[in-house]
Amino acid sequence: MTRKFLVSVVAVLMLLSLGFAPTAGAAGRQDVLVIGMAISDIISLDPAKAFEFSGVGIDAQIYDRLLDFPAGKFDKPEFSLAESY
């Protein structure tokens, strides 16, 4: 009876020590915004071939234009990469 009691006490202590052990979680930052989006419709990231929403959205972020229009004004383009025309 003493051996069973000792084994059960050790088992309970081990389970309790596991319950209070610190977890090994990844350290996260509070000021990071993670955005997930479905990009399975991308056919190409070539600006001449991209026509789907995801491809065009990514192309707009990685390629710059020679001329660009200011927000809301489509009558006179402004220089972006070009210096003159």
C-alpha positions as CSV (number, residue, x, y, z in Angstrom):
1,M,0.0,0.0,0.0
2,T,2.8,2.4,0.7
3,R,4.3,1.8,-2.8
4,K,1.0,2.6,-4.5
5,F,0.5,5.6,-2.4
6,L,4.0,6.9,-3.2
7,V,3.6,6.3,-6.9
8,S,0.2,8.1,-6.9
9,V,1.7,11.1,-5.0
10,V,4.6,11.3,-7.5
11,A,2.2,11.1,-10.4
12,V,0.0,13.9,-9.0
13,L,3.0,16.1,-8.3
14,M,4.3,15.6,-11.9
15,L,0.9,16.5,-13.3
16,L,0.7,19.6,-11.2
17,S,4.2,20.7,-12.1
18,L,3.3,20.3,-15.8
19,G,0.3,22.5,-15.3
20,F,2.3,25.3,-13.8
21,A,5.1,25.1,-16.3
22,P,5.6,28.2,-18.5
23,T,4.4,27.8,-22.1
24,A,6.8,28.2,-25.0
25,G,4.6,30.5,-27.1
26,A,5.9,32.8,-29.9
27,A,6.5,36.3,-28.8
28,G,4.1,38.6,-30.7
29,R,4.1,42.3,-31.3
30,Q,1.0,44.4,-30.7
31,D,1.7,46.9,-33.4
32,V,1.8,44.5,-36.4
33,L,-1.2,44.1,-38.7
34,V,-1.3,40.9,-40.6
35,I,-3.6,40.7,-43.6
36,G,-4.5,37.5,-45.3
37,M,-6.0,37.3,-48.7
38,A,-6.7,34.6,-51.3
39,I,-4.2,34.9,-54.1
40,S,-5.1,31.7,-55.9
41,D,-6.5,33.6,-58.9
42,I,-3.0,35.1,-59.9
43,I,-2.0,34.0,-63.4
44,S,1.0,36.3,-63.8
45,L,2.7,39.1,-62.0
46,D,3.8,40.5,-65.4
47,P,2.0,43.9,-65.7
48,A,1.3,43.3,-69.4
49,K,-0.5,39.9,-68.6
50,A,-2.1,40.6,-65.2
51,F,-5.8,41.2,-65.3
52,E,-7.2,39.6,-62.2
53,F,-7.7,41.6,-59.0
54,S,-4.9,40.0,-56.9
55,G,-2.3,40.3,-59.6
56,V,-3.1,43.9,-60.5
57,G,-3.0,44.8,-56.7
58,I,0.4,43.3,-56.2
59,D,1.7,44.8,-59.5
60,A,0.6,48.3,-58.3
61,Q,2.8,47.8,-55.2
62,I,5.9,46.5,-56.8
63,Y,6.0,48.4,-60.1
64,D,6.1,52.2,-60.6
65,R,4.7,54.0,-63.6
66,L,6.3,56.6,-65.8
67,L,3.3,58.9,-65.3
68,D,0.7,58.8,-62.6
69,F,-2.5,60.7,-61.9
70,P,-3.1,62.4,-58.5
71,A,-6.0,61.1,-56.5
72,G,-9.3,62.2,-58.0
73,K,-7.7,64.2,-60.9
74,F,-7.6,62.4,-64.2
75,D,-7.2,65.4,-66.5
76,K,-3.4,66.1,-66.1
77,P,-0.8,63.3,-65.3
78,E,2.1,64.0,-63.0
79,F,5.6,62.6,-63.4
80,S,6.4,59.5,-61.5
81,L,9.5,57.9,-63.0
82,A,9.7,60.0,-66.1
83,E,11.4,63.4,-66.0
84,S,9.9,64.8,-69.2
85,Y,7.9,63.8,-72.2
